[in-house]
Amino acid sequence: MPTITTCPVTRNIEGCNTGAITGPAYSTTSAASSEAEFEDATNQGVASDACGITEVTYIDVAVGNCPIVVTRTWTVKDACGNIKTCEQTINVDDNTMPTITTCPVTRNIEGCNTGAITGPAYSTTSAASSEAEFEDVTNQGVASDACGITEVTYIDVAAGNCPIVVTRTWTVKDACGNIKTCEQTINVDDTTMPTITACPVTRDIEGCNTGAITGPAYSTISAASSEAEFEDATNQGVASDACGITEVTYIDVAVGNCPTVVTRTWTVKDACGNIKTCEQTINVDDNTMPTITTCPVTRNIEGCNTGAITGPAYSTTSAASSEAEFEDATNQGVASDACGITEVTYIDVASGTCPIVVTRTWTVKDACGNIKTCNQTINVDDNTMPTITTCPVTRNIEGCNTGAITGPAYSTTSAASSEAEFEDATNQGVASDACGITEVTYIDVASGTCPIVVTRTWTVKDACGNVKTCEQTINVDDNTMPTITTCPVTRNIEGCNTGAITGPAYSTSAASSEGI
């Protein structure tokens, strides 16, 4: 028999299957080789035969995987058919890791949380994927393995917010368990602004200033509100966000008066700080008239004309007053306004005399020009009698009868005179009246003779018919002796005695007349 000094050495071949075996190739049936191949550098067998080796064959039996253990039985034969066999072990194994030429690309996903991740879904435990998914248009990874990729898995770790940064570790495995890993970054972020479908409606608020605003209150600095308040029955806004609204704020800017127009800028924010704003208009106005609870009372003023009116003075054009004057002890009005009274004016209309009836129209105004009016009656009347400081003096008139009276003439019926005549040098009366004397009359009553005593009643009257009387005495008397310009002439009568005297007859005491 041939001699096999050294059987071919154990070989460890990198490969996927028995097809990786060369020198010679794998064969499950007896296959021809050669002494040279048996002894080459690959196999390193040593065989000999004194008559020479004429044939070398082999046959393979494979078992197992990773490695595949091939038992190769070599048969060495000489020319006479003598044979010698030995077994060589060939281990075929895949020890080469898969190749990841390109790790899946960084992905930026719009979403609220890791639930937005698909292709494949987020998983904090090792989860199965596939080479197809690893390399699809979403991930764009490139992986290969000479023996084929048999398993692709991944596991995710998330950190942070806005974005949530997910580190996805991919593991690519071949049939022999060789693995290659790489890390893909997936950013999940909410970059979409909230939606304001309807901005809060325009509001018209009755009030004096921005303090009237509620729901929420007026604020010149950014102030917190809520989605509920933004959307309540007062504001009627409509806002939404796929990831939820986390903050609602507002800030106000006011301009003007009556109305005060407030521009309220609402800001709606989501968890990632995306904001949407809109402007609401709020009109604050005072449309309520002042209230006059009590109009100023009727006033009765002693006076001659409207100049007697004070508190305030008479005016036929609109004149300024004040709430204090409207409500003082003189006028006793009562007025109020929720926003305050800013102006009080009045205007007067007079009619009649004695009294002069003044209708005073008061106008009470607030800051927004709302007004309320009422009418006060002021009666100006002269109820004071004239004053006779000195009644005309007693006069002594030389005369025969009342016809001697002048300045003024005697009158048994009321007769007109004047203040000048009443006070002249003849009568020396003194009369006055604050509103002026408009009429002076007198009437005379005579009694007696020598003197005739005349009682003259003077009546002094003012414009409103107030009268004052006094009595003057006028004495009319004849204190003048008759004048005999020529005494009767001497007469020579023919007769016996005084009985002869006629025209008139002789008498020692007899009446005659001026005509004799």
C-alpha positions in Angstrom: 0.0 0.0 0.0 1.1 3.6 -0.5 2.2 5.4 2.5 0.4 8.6 3.8 3.0 10.2 6.0 0.9 13.3 6.5 -2.8 13.6 5.8 -3.8 17.0 4.4 -4.0 19.6 7.1 -7.2 20.9 8.6 -8.4 23.9 6.5 -10.4 26.9 7.7 -12.1 28.5 4.8 -14.0 31.8 4.9 -17.2 31.2 3.0 -20.8 30.9 3.0 -21.1 27.2 2.0 -19.2 24.3 0.6 -18.9 26.2 -2.7 -16.2 28.2 -1.0 -14.0 25.0 -1.0 -11.4 24.9 -3.7 -8.1 22.9 -4.3 -10.0 20.6 -5.0 -13.7 21.6 -5.0 -16.3 20.1 -2.7 -17.7 16.8 -4.0 -20.1 14.4 -2.4 -19.1 11.7 -4.8 -15.6 10.3 -5.4 -13.7 12.9 -7.4 -10.3 12.8 -9.0 -7.4 14.9 -7.6 -3.7 14.4 -7.9 -0.7 13.7 -5.7 0.5 17.2 -6.5 -2.8 18.7 -5.2 -2.7 16.3 -2.2 0.7 17.7 -1.3 0.4 21.3 -2.4 0.7 24.3 -0.1 -3.0 24.2 0.5 -3.3 20.7 1.6 0.2 19.9 2.7 -0.3 16.1 2.6 2.7 13.7 2.2 2.2 10.4 0.4 4.6 7.9 -1.2 4.7 4.4 -2.8 7.7 2.4 -3.9 6.1 1.7 -7.2 4.6 5.1 -7.6 1.2 6.6 -6.9 -1.0 6.4 -9.9 -4.4 7.8 -8.6 -5.6 10.3 -5.9 -9.4 10.7 -5.2 -11.5 12.2 -2.5 -15.1 12.4 -1.3 -16.6 14.9 1.0 -19.2 14.7 3.8 -20.5 18.0 5.3 -22.2 18.5 8.6 -23.3 21.6 10.6 -23.4 25.3 9.9 -21.2 28.1 11.0 -18.9 26.3 10.6 -19.8 23.7 8.1 -17.5 20.9 9.0 -16.5 18.9 5.9 -14.8 15.5 6.4 -12.8 14.9 3.2 -11.7 11.3 2.8 -8.6 11.1 0.5 -7.7 7.8 -1.3 -4.2 7.3 -2.5 -3.8 4.3 -5.0 -0.7 2.7 -6.7 -0.5 0.9 -10.0 -1.5 -2.4 -8.5 -4.6 -1.0 -6.9 -3.2 -0.8 -3.4 -4.9 2.1 -1.6 -4.4 4.2 1.5 -7.0 6.6 2.9 -7.0 9.4 5.4 -9.4 12.1 6.5 -8.9 15.8 6.2 -11.1 18.3 8.1 -12.2 21.4 6.2 -14.2 24.1 8.2 -16.2 26.5 6.1 -17.3 29.4 8.1 -18.6 33.0 7.6 -16.7 35.3 10.0 -17.1 38.4 8.0 -19.5 41.1 9.3 -22.1 42.5 7.0 -21.2 45.8 5.4 -23.2 48.9 6.0 -22.2 51.2 3.2 -24.8 53.9 4.1 -26.5 54.1 7.5 -30.2 55.2 7.2 -30.4 58.9 6.7 -31.3 61.5 9.4 -35.1 61.8 9.4 -37.1 64.9 10.4 -40.6 64.0 11.3 -43.4 66.4 12.0 -45.2 65.2 15.1 -46.0 65.6 18.7 -44.2 62.5 20.1 -42.4 59.3 19.1 -45.8 57.9 18.1 -45.3 59.9 14.9 -42.4 57.6 13.8 -43.2 55.0 11.2 -41.2 52.9 8.9 -40.6 51.3 11.3 -42.4 52.4 14.5 -40.6 53.7 17.6 -39.5 50.9 19.9 -37.5 51.0 23.1 -36.8 47.3 22.9 -35.1 45.4 20.1 -37.6 45.1 17.3 -37.6 43.3 13.9 -37.3 45.1 10.7 -36.0 44.0 7.3 -33.3 44.7 4.8 -36.0 46.1 2.5 -37.1 48.6 5.2 -33.5 49.4 6.0 -32.9 50.4 2.4 -36.3 51.9 1.4 -36.9 55.5 0.3 -37.7 56.5 3.8 -34.4 55.2 5.4 -32.1 55.0 2.4 -29.7 52.7 4.1 -27.4 50.4 2.1 -26.2 47.1 3.6 -24.7 43.9 2.2 -23.2 40.6 3.1 -21.5 38.1 0.9 -23.5 35.3 2.6 -26.7 37.3 2.7 -28.4 39.4 5.5 -30.7 37.2 7.4 -31.9 39.6 10.1 -32.3 43.4 10.6 -33.3 44.7 14.0 -33.4 48.2 15.7 -33.8 49.8 19.1 -34.6 53.4 19.9 -33.5 55.8 22.6 -35.2 59.2 22.8 -33.9 62.4 24.4 -35.1 66.0 24.7 -38.2 67.8 23.5 -38.8 70.0 20.5 -37.2 68.2 18.9 -37.3 64.8 20.4 -34.0 63.3 19.2 -34.3 59.6 18.7 -31.1 57.6 18.3 -32.1 54.5 16.3 -29.4 51.7 16.5 -29.8 49.4 13.5 -28.3 45.9 13.7 -27.7 43.9 10.5 -26.9 40.2 10.9 -25.9 37.4 8.6 -26.7 33.7 8.8 -23.6 33.1 11.0 -24.6 35.8 13.5 -22.0 38.3 12.3 -23.5 41.7 13.0 -22.9 45.3 12.0 -24.5 48.3 13.7 -25.0 51.9 12.9 -27.0 54.8 14.3 -29.7 56.8 12.6 -30.9 60.1 14.0 -34.7 60.7 13.9 -35.8 64.2 14.9 -39.5 64.4 15.9 -40.6 68.0 16.1 -43.8 70.0 16.1 -43.1 73.0 13.8 -46.7 73.6 12.9 -48.3 76.7 14.3 -51.6 76.4 16.1 -54.7 77.2 14.1 -57.0 80.1 15.0 -60.1 79.3 13.1 -62.0 82.2 14.6 -60.4 85.1 16.5 -62.4 86.3 19.5 -65.3 88.5 18.4 -65.5 92.3 18.7 -66.8 93.2 22.2 -68.8 96.4 23.1 -68.6 97.0 26.8 -70.5 99.7 28.7 -68.0 101.3 31.1 -66.0 104.4 32.0 -62.5 103.0 31.2 -60.5 99.8 30.6 -61.3 98.8 34.2 -64.7 97.7 32.9 -63.1 94.9 30.8 -63.3 91.4 32.2 -62.9 87.9 30.8 -60.0 88.5 31.0 -59.1 91.8 32.6 -57.3 94.6 30.7 -53.5 94.3 30.8 -50.8 96.3 29.1 -48.2 93.6 29.7 -48.5 90.0 28.5 -50.9 88.2 30.8 -52.0 84.6 31.1 -55.4 83.4 29.9 -56.5 79.9 28.8 -57.9 78.1 25.8 -61.2 77.8 27.7 -61.4 81.6 28.2 -60.3 82.2 24.5 -63.3 80.0 23.4 -65.9 80.9 26.0 -69.3 82.5 25.3 -67.8 86.0 25.9 -64.9 85.7 23.4 -66.1 83.0 21.1 -62.6 82.3 19.7 -61.8 78.9 18.1 -58.2 77.6 18.3 -56.7 74.1 17.8 -53.3 72.4 17.6 -52.5 68.8 16.6 -50.2 68.5 19.6 -52.4 70.5 22.0 -52.4 74.2 23.1 -50.3 74.6 26.2 -50.4 78.4 26.7 -52.7 81.3 25.9 -51.7 84.9 26.6 -52.8 88.3 25.6 -51.7 92.0 25.7 -53.8 95.1 25.3 -53.2 98.5 23.7 -55.9 101.2 24.2 -56.4 104.3 22.2 -59.0 107.1 22.2 -62.0 107.9 24.4 -65.7 107.5 24.0 -65.1 104.8 22.9 -61.8 103.6 24.2 -60.7 101.1 21.5 -58.7 98.3 22.9 -56.7 96.1 20.5 -56.2 92.8 22.3 -53.5 90.6 20.7 -54.1 87.0 21.6 -51.1 84.5 21.4 -51.8 80.8 21.3 -48.8 78.5 21.9 -48.2 74.8 21.7 -45.7 72.7 23.6 -43.0 73.4 21.1 -43.4 77.1 21.3 -45.1 77.5 18.0 -47.4 80.5 18.2 -50.3 82.0 16.3 -51.7 85.4 17.0 -54.8 87.4 16.2 -56.3 90.7 17.2 -59.6 91.2 19.0 -61.2 94.7 19.2 -62.9 95.7 22.5 -64.8 99.0 22.5 -65.3 100.5 26.0 -67.9 103.3 25.9 -70.1 105.2 28.3 -73.5 105.4 26.6 -75.5 105.9 29.8 -76.9 109.4 30.5 -76.2 111.1 33.9 -79.0 110.7 36.4 -80.8 113.8 37.8 -82.5 112.5 40.9 -83.7 115.9 41.9 -83.9 119.0 39.7 -82.9 122.3 41.4 -85.8 123.6 43.4 -88.1 126.5 42.5 -86.5 129.7 43.7 -88.4 132.9 44.7 -86.0 135.8 44.5 -86.8 139.3 45.7 -85.6 141.6 43.0 -86.4 144.1 40.3 -85.2 142.1 37.3 -83.1 139.0 36.2 -80.0 140.8 37.5 -81.2 139.7 41.0 -80.5 136.1 40.1 -77.2 134.7 41.5 -75.9 131.2 42.1 -75.5 131.3 39.1 -76.2 134.5 37.4 -78.9 134.9 34.7 -77.8 134.0 31.2 -79.7 133.9 27.9 -76.8 131.9 26.4 -75.4 128.6 27.6 -73.2 129.3 30.5 -70.9 127.2 32.6 -71.8 126.1 36.2 -70.6 123.2 38.2 -72.0 120.1 39.9 -71.2 121.7 43.3 -73.4 124.7 42.3 -76.1 122.5 40.9 -76.3 120.7 44.3 -75.6 123.5 46.7 -77.9 124.8 49.4 -79.4 127.3 47.0 -80.4 125.0 44.2 -80.5 121.6 46.0 -80.3 119.5 42.9 -79.0 116.0 43.0 -77.1 114.5 40.0 -74.9 111.6 39.5 -73.1 109.6 36.8 -71.2 106.3 37.1 -68.3 107.7 35.1 -68.5 111.2 36.7 -70.0 114.5 35.7 -67.6 116.6 33.8 -69.7 119.6 32.8 -72.8 121.4 34.1 -74.3 124.3 32.0 -77.5 126.2 32.0 -79.5 128.6 29.9 -82.3 131.0 31.0 -85.6 132.1 29.3 -87.5 134.8 31.1 -91.2 135.7 30.7 -93.7 138.0 32.3 -93.3 140.6 35.0 -94.1 140.7 38.7 -93.0 138.0 38.8 -90.5 137.5 36.1 -90.7 133.8 35.6 -87.3 132.4 34.5 -87.2 128.8 33.2 -83.6 127.7 33.8 -82.7 124.6 31.7 -79.8 122.8 33.4 -77.7 120.4 31.3 -75.5 117.8 33.1 -72.9 116.1 30.9 -70.4 113.2 31.5 -67.0 112.6 29.9 -68.5 110.9 26.9 -71.0 113.7 26.1 -74.1 111.9 27.4 -76.4 114.6 28.7 -79.5 114.9 31.0 -81.5 118.1 31.3 -84.1 119.4 33.7 -86.0 122.7 34.1 -85.8 124.9 37.3 -88.2 127.7 37.8 -86.9 131.0 39.3 -89.5 133.6 40.2 -88.0 137.2 40.4 -90.5 139.5 42.1 -90.6 142.9 43.8 -92.7 142.5 47.0 -91.1 145.4 48.8 -93.2 148.6 49.2 -91.6 151.9 48.3 -90.1 153.8 51.2 -91.4 157.3 52.1 -88.6 158.7 54.3 -90.3 162.1 54.5 -93.9 162.8 53.7 -94.5 166.1 52.0 -94.4 169.0 54.5 -97.5 170.8 55.8 -98.3 173.7 53.6 -100.0 177.0 54.5 -101.5 178.6 51.5 -103.0 182.0 51.5 -106.2 181.8 49.6 -109.9 182.0 49.6 -110.6 178.3 48.7 -109.0 175.0 47.5 -108.5 176.6 44.1 -105.5 178.3 45.7 -103.7 175.0 45.9 -101.1 174.3 43.2 -98.1 171.9 42.9 -100.2 169.9 42.3 -103.8 171.3 42.1 -106.5 170.3 44.5 -108.3 167.1 43.4 -111.0 165.1 45.2 -110.3 162.2 42.9 -107.1 160.3 42.6 -104.9 162.4 40.4 -101.5 161.9 38.8 -98.4 163.6 40.1 -94.7 162.6 39.9 -91.8 161.7 42.1 -90.2 165.0 41.1 -93.3 166.9 42.3 -93.5 164.8 45.4 -89.9 165.7 46.3 -89.7 169.3 44.9 -89.1 172.4 47.0 -92.8 172.9 47.5 -93.6 169.5 49.0 -90.1 168.4 50.2 -91.1 164.7 50.3 -88.5 162.0 50.1 -89.5 158.6 48.6 -87.5 155.7 47.2 -87.8 152.2 45.9 -85.1 149.6 45.0 -86.9 148.9 41.8 -87.9 152.4 41.1 -91.0 154.5 41.6 -93.2 154.3 38.6 -96.3 156.2 39.7 -97.2 158.9 42.2 -100.8 159.9 42.8 -102.8 161.9 45.4 -106.3 162.6 46.5 -107.5 165.6 48.6 -110.2 165.8 51.3 -111.0 169.4 52.5 -112.7 170.4 55.8 -113.4 173.6 57.6 -113.0 177.2 56.6 -110.5 179.8 57.5 -108.5 177.8 57.3 -109.8 175.2 54.9 -107.7 172.1 56.0 -107.0 169.8 53.1 -105.7 166.3 53.9 -103.7 165.2 50.9 -103.1 161.5 50.7 -100.1 160.7 48.6 -99.7 157.2 47.1 -96.2 156.1 45.8 -96.2 153.0 43.6 -93.4 150.8 42.1 -93.5 148.7 38.9 -94.9 145.7 40.7 -97.8 147.7 42.2 -96.4 147.9 45.7 -97.7 151.1 47.3 -96.8 153.4 50.2 -99.0 156.3 51.4 -98.6 159.2 53.6 -100.7 162.3 54.4 -99.8 165.9 53.8 -101.7 168.7 55.4 -102.5 171.8 53.4 -104.0 174.8 55.1 -105.8 177.3 52.8 -106.6 180.5 54.7 -107.4 184.2 54.0 -105.3 186.2 56.3 -105.3 189.4 54.2 -107.3 192.5 55.2 -109.6 194.0 52.6 -108.2 197.1 50.8 -110.1 200.5 50.8 -108.6 202.2 47.9 -111.1 205.1 48.1 -113.4 205.7 51.0 -117.0 206.6 50.0 -117.4 210.3 49.2 -118.9 212.9 51.4 -122.6 213.1 50.9 -124.9 216.0 51.4 -128.4 214.8 51.9 -131.5 216.9 52.2 -133.4 215.7 55.2 -134.7 216.2 58.6 -132.7 213.6 60.4 -130.6 210.5 59.9 -133.8 208.8 58.7 -133.2 210.7 55.5 -130.0 208.6 54.9 -130.5 205.7 52.4 -128.1 203.5 50.5 -127.9 202.2 53.1 -130.1 203.5 55.9 -128.7 205.1 58.9 -127.8 202.4 61.5 -125.6 202.4 64.3 -124.7 198.9 63.6 -125.9 197.5 60.3 -124.7 195.3 57.4 -124.2 196.5 54.0 -122.5 195.1 50.9 -119.6 196.0 48.7 -122.0 197.1 46.0 -123.7 200.0 47.9 
